[in-house]
């Protein structure tokens, strides 16, 4: 018999941690000016890679990080630093300038792997959540439930990403610029929080 309480808990946990609704405007900002066909490819690639990473950690847990000598706090700090660099690009419109420089080229700046798949979709919080949830309900059934719920949340994420073109058209160029700057600030704050959480877990900062 399926554990309904576990299903609800797992879904709420993964939905809140991954936050598909919060990621949608970030996706718009990160793919501003990218052709619709390529935007769809970025959305599919980001969600697919995010799912693969979370499946890997659900299956092997902290052993994956431990095998290469990386602790979860170190993963948080590294993710925070990289995310901060992306936030700077968004704040100062460096991404827009790079896209203008590449306008005659086929190779667009692709955010599907970083920062979308890692660390926005499959960041330290999502990784820690799948590890904890699979540990909470050991066995094949628990693993299958966690992976199914994760796939459902990422499916919602993909739908919102694919609908982002409508959001971009509704906001217009000026609106997108304002949103990009605002989200850049929020992303910078989130990245600093990642670093602080990692340092706190290292016991460098007081709890």
ZAMARMI-217182 format. One line per 8 residues: number of its first residue (from 1); for each residue x, y, z of N, C-alpha, C. Coordinates in Angstrom, 1 decimal. Layout:
<pts>
NUM> X:Y:Z:X:Y:Z:X:Y:Z | ...
</pts>
This chain:
<pts>
1> 0.8:-1.2:0.0:0.0:0.0:0.0:0.9:1.3:0.0 | 0.5:2.2:-0.9:1.3:3.4:-1.0:1.1:4.3:0.2 | 2.3:4.8:0.7:2.3:5.7:1.9:1.9:7.1:1.5 | 0.6:7.5:1.6:0.1:8.8:1.2:0.8:9.9:1.9 | 1.1:9.8:3.2:1.7:10.8:4.0:3.1:11.1:3.5 | 3.8:10.0:3.2:5.2:10.1:2.6:5.2:10.8:1.2 | 4.2:10.4:0.4:4.1:11.0:-0.9:3.9:12.6:-0.8 | 3.0:13.0:0.1:2.7:14.4:0.2:3.9:15.1:0.8
9> 4.5:14.5:1.8:5.7:15.1:2.4:6.9:15.3:1.3 | 7.1:14.2:0.6:8.1:14.2:-0.4:7.9:15.2:-1.5 | 6.6:15.3:-2.0:6.2:16.2:-3.1:6.4:17.7:-2.6 | 5.9:18.0:-1.4:6.0:19.3:-0.9:7.5:19.7:-0.7 | 8.3:18.8:-0.2:9.7:19.0:0.0:10.4:19.4:-1.3 | 10.2:18.5:-2.3:10.9:18.7:-3.6:10.4:19.9:-4.3 | 9.1:20.2:-4.2:8.6:21.3:-4.9:9.1:22.6:-4.3 | 9.1:22.7:-3.0:9.6:23.9:-2.3:11.1:24.1:-2.6
17> 11.9:23.0:-2.5:13.3:23.1:-2.7:13.7:23.5:-4.1 | 13.1:22.8:-5.1:13.4:23.1:-6.5:12.8:24.4:-6.9 | 11.5:24.6:-6.5:10.8:25.9:-6.7:10.6:26.2:-8.2 | 9.8:25.4:-9.0:9.6:25.6:-10.4:9.1:27.0:-10.7 | 8.2:27.5:-9.8:7.5:28.8:-10.1:8.6:29.9:-10.0 | 9.5:29.8:-9.0:10.6:30.8:-8.9:11.6:30.7:-10.0 | 11.8:29.5:-10.5:12.8:29.3:-11.6:12.3:29.8:-12.9 | 11.0:29.9:-13.2:10.5:30.3:-14.5:11.0:31.7:-14.9
25> 10.8:32.7:-14.0:11.4:34.0:-14.4:12.9:34.1:-14.6 | 13.6:33.2:-13.8:15.0:33.1:-13.9:15.4:32.6:-15.3 | 14.6:31.6:-15.7:14.8:31.0:-17.0:14.7:32.0:-18.1 | 13.6:32.9:-18.0:13.4:33.9:-19.0:14.6:34.9:-19.0 | 15.1:35.3:-17.8:16.2:36.2:-17.8:17.5:35.6:-18.4 | 17.7:34.3:-18.1:18.9:33.6:-18.6:18.9:33.3:-20.0 | 17.7:33.2:-20.6:17.6:32.9:-22.1:17.0:34.1:-22.9 | 17.2:35.3:-22.3:16.7:36.5:-23.1:17.4:36.6:-24.4
33> 16.6:36.7:-25.5:17.1:36.9:-26.8:17.5:35.6:-27.5 | 17.3:34.5:-26.9:17.6:33.2:-27.5:16.4:32.7:-28.3 | 16.7:32.2:-29.6:15.6:31.8:-30.4:14.7:30.7:-29.7 | 13.4:30.7:-30.1:12.5:29.8:-29.4:12.8:28.4:-29.5 | 13.3:27.9:-30.6:13.7:26.5:-30.8:14.8:26.1:-29.9 | 15.8:27.0:-29.8:17.0:26.8:-28.9:16.6:26.9:-27.4 | 15.6:27.7:-27.1:15.1:27.9:-25.8:14.5:26.6:-25.3 | 13.7:25.9:-26.2:13.1:24.6:-25.9:14.2:23.6:-25.6
41> 15.2:23.6:-26.4:16.3:22.6:-26.2:17.0:22.9:-24.9 | 17.2:24.1:-24.5:17.8:24.5:-23.2:17.0:24.0:-22.1 | 15.6:24.2:-22.2:14.7:23.7:-21.1:14.7:22.2:-21.0 | 14.7:21.5:-22.1:14.7:20.0:-22.1:16.0:19.5:-21.5 | 17.1:20.1:-21.9:18.5:19.7:-21.5:18.6:20.0:-20.0 | 18.2:21.2:-19.5:18.4:21.5:-18.1:17.6:20.6:-17.2 | 16.3:20.3:-17.6:15.5:19.4:-16.7:16.0:18.0:-16.8 | 16.4:17.6:-18.0:17.0:16.2:-18.2:18.2:16.0:-17.4
49> 19.1:16.9:-17.4:20.4:16.8:-16.7:20.1:16.9:-15.2 | 19.2:17.8:-14.8:18.8:17.9:-13.4:18.3:16.6:-12.8 | 17.5:15.9:-13.7:16.9:14.6:-13.3:18.0:13.6:-13.1 | 18.9:13.5:-14.1:20.0:12.5:-14.1:20.8:12.7:-12.8 | 21.1:14.0:-12.5:22.0:14.2:-11.3:21.2:13.8:-10.0 | 20.0:14.2:-9.9:19.2:13.8:-8.7:19.0:12.3:-8.6 | 18.8:11.6:-9.7:18.7:10.1:-9.7:20.0:9.5:-9.2 | 21.1:10.1:-9.7:22.4:9.6:-9.2:22.6:9.7:-7.7
57> 22.2:10.8:-7.2:22.4:11.0:-5.7:21.3:10.3:-4.9 | 20.1:10.0:-5.5:19.1:9.2:-4.9:19.6:7.8:-4.8 | 20.3:7.3:-5.8:20.8:5.9:-5.8:22.0:5.8:-4.9 | 23.0:6.7:-5.0:24.2:6.5:-4.3:24.5:7.4:-3.1 | 23.6:8.5:-3.0:23.7:9.4:-1.8:25.1:10.0:-1.7 | 25.4:10.3:-0.4:26.6:11.0:-0.1:27.9:10.3:-0.5 | 27.7:9.0:-0.8:28.9:8.2:-1.2:29.6:8.7:-2.5 | 28.7:9.4:-3.4:29.3:9.9:-4.6:30.2:11.1:-4.3
65> 29.7:12.0:-3.4:30.6:13.1:-3.0:31.8:12.6:-2.1 | 31.5:11.7:-1.2:32.5:11.2:-0.4:33.6:10.5:-1.2 | 33.3:9.8:-2.3:34.2:9.1:-3.1:35.3:10.0:-3.7 | 34.9:11.2:-4.0:35.9:12.2:-4.6:36.3:13.2:-3.5 | 35.9:12.9:-2.3:36.4:13.7:-1.2:35.8:15.1:-1.0 | 34.5:15.2:-1.5:33.8:16.5:-1.4:32.7:16.4:-0.4 | 32.6:17.3:0.6:31.5:17.3:1.6:30.4:18.1:1.1 | 29.2:17.9:1.6:28.0:18.7:1.2:28.3:20.2:1.5
73> 28.9:20.6:2.6:29.2:22.0:2.9:30.1:22.6:1.8 | 31.1:21.8:1.3:32.0:22.3:0.3:31.2:22.5:-1.0 | 30.3:21.6:-1.3:29.5:21.7:-2.5:28.6:22.9:-2.5 | 28.1:23.3:-1.3:27.3:24.5:-1.1:28.1:25.7:-1.4 | 29.3:25.8:-0.8:30.2:27.0:-1.0:30.6:27.1:-2.4 | 31.0:26.0:-3.1:31.3:26.1:-4.5:30.2:26.6:-5.4 | 29.0:26.0:-5.1:27.8:26.4:-5.9:27.4:27.8:-5.7 | 27.6:28.3:-4.4:27.3:29.7:-4.1:28.2:30.7:-4.8
81> 29.5:30.3:-4.9:30.5:31.2:-5.6:30.2:31.3:-7.1 | 29.9:30.1:-7.7:29.6:30.1:-9.1:28.3:30.8:-9.4 | 27.3:30.7:-8.5:26.0:31.3:-8.7:26.2:32.9:-8.6 | 27.1:33.3:-7.7:27.4:34.7:-7.6:27.9:35.3:-8.8 | 28.8:34.6:-9.5:29.4:35.1:-10.8:28.3:35.3:-11.9 | 27.3:34.3:-11.9:26.2:34.4:-12.8:25.3:35.7:-12.5 | 25.1:35.9:-11.2:24.3:37.0:-10.7:25.0:38.3:-11.2 | 26.3:38.4:-11.1:27.0:39.6:-11.5:26.8:39.8:-13.0
89> 26.8:38.8:-13.8:26.5:38.9:-15.3:25.2:39.4:-15.5 | 24.2:39.0:-14.7:22.8:39.4:-14.9:22.7:40.9:-14.5 | 23.3:41.3:-13.4:23.2:42.7:-12.9:23.8:43.7:-13.8 | 24.9:43.3:-14.5:25.7:44.3:-15.3:25.4:44.0:-16.8 | 24.5:43.1:-17.1:24.1:42.8:-18.5:25.2:42.3:-19.3 | 26.2:41.6:-18.7:27.3:41.0:-19.5:26.8:40.0:-20.4 | 25.8:39.2:-20.0:25.2:38.1:-20.9:24.7:38.7:-22.1 | 23.9:39.9:-22.0:23.3:40.5:-23.2:24.4:40.9:-24.2
97> 25.5:41.5:-23.7:26.6:42.0:-24.5:27.2:40.8:-25.2 | 27.4:39.7:-24.5:28.0:38.5:-25.1:27.1:38.0:-26.3 | 25.8:38.0:-26.0:24.9:37.5:-27.0:24.9:38.4:-28.3 | 25.1:39.7:-28.1:25.2:40.6:-29.2:26.4:40.4:-30.0 | 27.5:40.1:-29.3:28.8:39.7:-29.9:28.7:38.4:-30.7 | 27.8:37.5:-30.3:27.7:36.2:-30.9:26.5:36.2:-31.9 | 25.9:37.3:-32.2:24.7:37.4:-33.0:24.9:36.7:-34.3 | 26.1:36.8:-34.9:26.3:36.2:-36.2:26.8:34.8:-36.1
105> 26.9:34.2:-34.9:27.3:32.8:-34.7:26.2:31.9:-34.3 | 26.4:30.6:-34.6:25.4:29.6:-34.2:25.5:29.3:-32.7 | 26.6:29.5:-32.1:26.8:29.0:-30.7:26.4:30.1:-29.7 | 25.2:29.9:-29.2:24.7:30.8:-28.2:25.2:30.4:-26.8 | 25.2:31.4:-25.9:25.6:31.1:-24.5:24.5:30.1:-23.9 | 24.9:28.9:-23.6:24.0:27.9:-23.1:24.0:27.8:-21.6 | 22.9:28.2:-21.0:22.8:28.1:-19.5:22.2:26.8:-19.0 | 22.0:25.8:-19.9:21.3:24.6:-19.5:22.1:23.8:-18.4
113> 23.4:23.7:-18.5:24.2:22.9:-17.5:24.4:23.8:-16.3 | 25.0:24.9:-16.5:25.2:25.9:-15.4:24.6:27.3:-15.9 | 23.8:27.9:-15.1:23.4:27.6:-13.7:22.1:26.8:-13.6 | 21.4:26.4:-14.7:20.1:25.9:-14.6:20.1:24.5:-14.0 | 20.8:23.5:-14.6:20.8:22.1:-14.1:21.5:22.1:-12.7 | 22.6:22.8:-12.7:23.4:22.9:-11.5:23.8:24.4:-11.3 | 23.5:25.1:-10.2:22.9:24.5:-9.0:21.4:24.9:-8.8 | 20.8:25.5:-9.8:19.4:25.9:-9.6:18.4:24.8:-9.5
121> 18.5:23.8:-10.4:17.5:22.6:-10.3:18.1:21.6:-9.3 | 19.3:21.1:-9.6:19.8:20.1:-8.7:21.0:20.6:-7.9 | 20.6:21.6:-7.0:21.6:22.2:-6.1:21.7:21.4:-4.8 | 22.5:22.0:-3.9:22.7:21.3:-2.6:21.4:20.9:-1.9 | 20.4:21.8:-1.9:19.2:21.6:-1.3:18.4:20.4:-1.8 | 18.3:20.4:-3.2:17.6:19.3:-3.9:18.4:17.9:-3.7 | 19.7:18.0:-3.8:20.5:16.8:-3.6:20.4:16.3:-2.1 | 20.5:17.2:-1.2:20.3:16.7:0.2:18.9:16.2:0.5
129> 17.9:16.8:-0.2:16.5:16.3:0.0:16.3:14.9:-0.5 | 16.8:14.6:-1.8:16.6:13.2:-2.3:17.4:12.2:-1.5 | 18.5:12.6:-0.9:19.3:11.7:-0.1:18.5:11.4:1.2 | 18.0:12.5:1.8:17.2:12.3:3.1:15.9:11.5:2.9 | 15.2:11.8:1.8:13.9:11.1:1.5:14.1:9.7:1.2 | 15.2:9.3:0.4:15.4:7.9:0.2:15.9:7.2:1.4 | 16.5:7.9:2.3:17.0:7.3:3.6:15.8:7.2:4.5 | 14.8:8.1:4.4:13.6:8.0:5.3:12.7:6.8:4.9
137> 12.7:6.4:3.7:12.0:5.2:3.2:12.8:4.3:2.4 | 13.7:3.5:3.1:14.6:2.6:2.3:13.9:1.6:1.5 | 14.7:1.0:0.6:14.1:0.0:-0.3:13.7:0.5:-1.7 | 13.4:-0.5:-2.5:13.0:-0.2:-3.9:11.8:0.7:-4.0 | 10.8:0.4:-3.2:9.5:1.2:-3.2:9.8:2.6:-2.9 | 10.6:2.9:-1.8:10.9:4.3:-1.4:11.6:5.0:-2.5 | 12.6:4.3:-3.1:13.4:4.9:-4.2:12.5:5.3:-5.3 | 11.6:4.3:-5.7:10.8:4.6:-6.9:9.8:5.7:-6.6
145> 9.3:5.9:-5.4:8.4:7.0:-5.0:9.1:8.3:-5.1 | 10.4:8.3:-4.5:11.1:9.6:-4.5:11.5:10.0:-6.0 | 11.9:9.1:-6.8:12.2:9.4:-8.2:11.0:9.8:-9.0 | 9.8:9.2:-8.7:8.6:9.5:-9.4:8.2:11.0:-9.1 | 8.3:11.3:-7.8:7.9:12.6:-7.3:8.9:13.7:-7.9 | 10.2:13.3:-7.9:11.2:14.3:-8.5:10.9:14.5:-9.9 | 10.6:13.4:-10.7:10.3:13.6:-12.1:9.0:14.4:-12.3 | 8.0:14.3:-11.4:6.8:15.1:-11.5:7.1:16.6:-11.3
153> 7.9:16.9:-10.3:8.3:18.3:-10.0:9.1:18.9:-11.2 | 10.0:18.1:-11.7:10.8:18.6:-12.9:9.9:18.7:-14.1 | 8.8:17.9:-14.2:7.9:18.0:-15.3:7.1:19.3:-15.2 | 6.8:19.7:-14.0:6.1:21.1:-13.8:7.1:22.2:-14.2 | 8.4:22.0:-13.8:9.4:22.9:-14.1:9.6:23.1:-15.7 | 9.6:22.0:-16.4:9.7:22.0:-17.8:8.6:22.7:-18.5 | 7.3:22.4:-18.0:6.2:23.1:-18.6:6.3:24.6:-18.4 | 6.7:25.1:-17.2:6.8:26.5:-17.0:7.9:27.1:-17.8
161> 9.0:26.3:-18.0:10.1:26.8:-18.9:9.6:27.0:-20.3 | 8.9:26.0:-20.8:8.4:26.0:-22.2:7.4:27.2:-22.4 | 6.7:27.6:-21.4:5.7:28.7:-21.4:6.4:30.0:-21.2 | 7.7:30.0:-21.0:8.4:31.3:-20.7:8.4:32.3:-21.8 | 8.2:31.8:-23.0:8.1:32.7:-24.2:7.0:33.7:-24.0 | 5.8:33.1:-23.5:4.6:34.0:-23.3:4.9:35.0:-22.3 | 5.7:34.6:-21.2:6.0:35.6:-20.2:6.9:36.7:-20.7 | 7.9:36.3:-21.5:8.8:37.3:-22.1:8.1:38.3:-23.0
169> 7.1:37.8:-23.8:6.4:38.7:-24.7:5.5:39.6:-23.9 | 4.9:39.1:-22.8:4.1:39.9:-21.9:4.9:41.1:-21.2 | 6.1:40.8:-20.8:6.9:41.8:-20.1:7.5:42.8:-21.1 | 7.9:42.3:-22.3:8.6:43.2:-23.2:10.1:43.4:-22.9 | 10.8:44.1:-23.7:12.3:44.2:-23.5:12.6:45.0:-22.3 | 11.9:46.1:-22.0:12.1:46.9:-20.8:11.8:46.1:-19.5 | 10.7:45.4:-19.6:10.3:44.6:-18.4:11.3:43.5:-18.1 | 11.8:42.8:-19.2:12.8:41.8:-19.0:14.1:42.3:-18.4
177> 14.5:43.5:-18.9:15.7:44.1:-18.3:15.5:44.4:-16.8 | 14.4:44.9:-16.4:14.1:45.2:-15.0:14.1:43.9:-14.2 | 13.4:42.9:-14.7:13.3:41.6:-14.0:14.7:40.9:-13.9 | 15.5:41.0:-15.0:16.8:40.5:-15.0:17.7:41.1:-13.9 | 17.6:42.4:-13.8:18.4:43.1:-12.7:17.9:42.7:-11.3 | 16.6:42.7:-11.2:16.0:42.3:-9.9:16.4:40.9:-9.5 | 16.2:40.0:-10.4:16.6:38.6:-10.2:18.1:38.4:-10.0 | 18.9:39.2:-10.6:20.3:39.2:-10.4:20.6:39.5:-9.0
185> 19.9:40.5:-8.4:20.1:40.8:-7.0:19.7:39.7:-6.1 | 18.6:39.1:-6.4:18.1:38.0:-5.6:19.0:36.8:-5.7 | 19.5:36.5:-6.9:20.4:35.4:-7.1:21.7:35.6:-6.4 | 22.2:36.9:-6.3:23.4:37.2:-5.6:23.2:36.9:-4.1 | 22.0:37.3:-3.6:21.7:37.1:-2.2:21.6:35.6:-1.9 | 21.0:34.8:-2.8:20.9:33.4:-2.7:22.2:32.7:-2.7 | 23.1:33.2:-3.5:24.5:32.6:-3.6:25.3:32.9:-2.3 | 25.1:34.1:-1.8:25.8:34.4:-0.5:25.2:33.5:0.6
193> 23.9:33.2:0.6:23.3:32.3:1.6:23.8:30.9:1.5 | 24.0:30.5:0.2:24.7:29.1:0.0:26.0:29.1:0.7 | 26.8:30.1:0.4:28.2:30.1:1.0:28.1:30.2:2.5 | 27.3:31.0:3.1:27.1:31.1:4.6:26.7:29.8:5.2 | 25.7:29.1:4.5:25.3:27.8:5.0:26.4:26.8:5.0 | 27.2:26.8:3.9:28.3:25.9:3.8:29.3:26.2:4.9 | 29.7:27.5:5.1:30.6:27.8:6.1:30.1:27.5:7.5 | 28.8:27.7:7.7:28.3:27.4:9.0:28.4:25.9:9.3
201> 28.1:25.1:8.3:28.2:23.6:8.4:29.7:23.2:8.7 | 30.6:24.0:8.2:32.0:23.7:8.4:32.4:24.2:9.8 | 31.5:24.8:10.5:31.7:25.4:11.9:32.7:26.5:11.9 | 32.8:27.2:10.7:33.6:28.4:10.6:32.9:29.6:11.2 | 31.5:29.6:11.0:30.7:30.7:11.5:29.9:30.1:12.7 | 29.5:30.9:13.6:28.6:30.4:14.7:27.3:30.1:14.2 | 26.6:29.1:14.8:25.3:28.7:14.3:24.2:29.7:14.5
</pts>
